[in-house]
Amino acid sequence: MGKPDADDPGLPDLPPEWGRIVVPDNASGLEAEAEQVRRELRLSPPTRAAALPLLALLVAMVTTLAGLTAVIWAQSPRSAVSAPTPTTDTPPADLIGQAVPAFDLVDEGQPVPLRGLLPAVIVLADACACPAELTSTAAVAPPGVTVIAVNADPAVRVSPPTAPTTVRTLDDPAGGLRAFLRLPPRTGVVTALLVDHAGTVLKVVPEIRSTADYEPELARLTG
């Protein structure tokens, strides 16, 4: 058992407000007090109160990081879904040798059967005010070959090029020729279609750059 340390000689005096303090002879005598102190520390309201702000701060940090990650992911480029590089339109190879359908073009509101104008070089200028291409085509077309300017610029309609061949400026409001060629109009681009007297497609030029693109087939239009 212990005894008051105030009776022990050589020890300094303790504050009187501490009361009478007994020091046990064996340290195991303090086990009950130590366990009570540990239990009070675990259940202490100040300890729980201090943990709540830390938990709230942790949740806020996780939410912020998740939001930043979503924004960065949405703005970052993705090679897997990048837009394809546009390529020059090419005519379907299966058109060569096919017969042109019996289209009706329009001249000032009146239907004009396409087959009645064959053989012909059909110039689709619906996306280009390009009188030079029409003039060049009419200049190299052999006699007896009709040059048809489809949806040409109004300036071309007023002043058609002078050439020893027939030039017709017609409309295709239904878009039948474009649908047949499967070539959409492109700004600044003139497309040519060469059809012989039997209505057979000899050549499709998606973009006229020079008359050399189709001159070898011109002679075959009347053959």
PyMOL commands that set and color helices and strands:
alter all, ss='L'
color gray80, all
select helices_A, chain A and resi 5-7+16-18+27-42+45-75+79-81+93-95+114-117+131-140+154-158+176-181+211-213+215-218
alter helices_A, ss='H'
color red, helices_A
select strands_A, chain A and resi 3-4+22-23+104-107+110-113+120-124+146-150+167-170+191-195+201-205
alter strands_A, ss='S'
color yellow, strands_A
deselect
rebuild
show_as cartoon
